[in-house]
Amino acid sequence: MNEQRRQILEMLADGKITADEAERLIDALERQQPESPPGAVSRPKPRPKYLRVVMNSSETYGDGPTRLNIRVPLQLLRAGVRLTSLIPPQALTKINQQLDKSGVPIDLTELRPQHLEDLIEQLDEVTIDIDDPDSQMQVFCE
């Protein structure tokens, strides 16, 4: 994510601009970026390193408004997926049953490193903005 796009998202998270204004600014940035000349080799896009969750809420819990800024290294998720291969099949079955009882229908026996890489590749293209009158939330990769 380039610096200008990040600044726009931060202004949106801080409530300095609306989602519509942020969208217009990002569209303008994309139009400004020169297209690469024909025959030029484009560099591959760098792999995202973090999953970022940012939330600002005007609701107060204690001294002031609530602010949340979480940055999860994607390498941690990759390591977690690899660790599932070390869990015995009987234990995975029990874990899946408990997850299902808790309302999380995930089958850990089907989790593969390639699935996570596919998910991360798709997440790189996604920015989720949630606006309501009292709070704003963003989820994106960087």
Secondary structure, DSSP 8 states (H G I E B T S, - for coil): --HHHHHHHHHHHTTSS-HHHHHHHHHHHHHHS----TT----------EEEEEEEEEEESSSSEEEEEEEEEHHHHHHHHHHHTTS-HHHHHHHHHHHHHTT----GGG--HHHHHHHHHHHTT-EEEEEETTEEEEEEE-
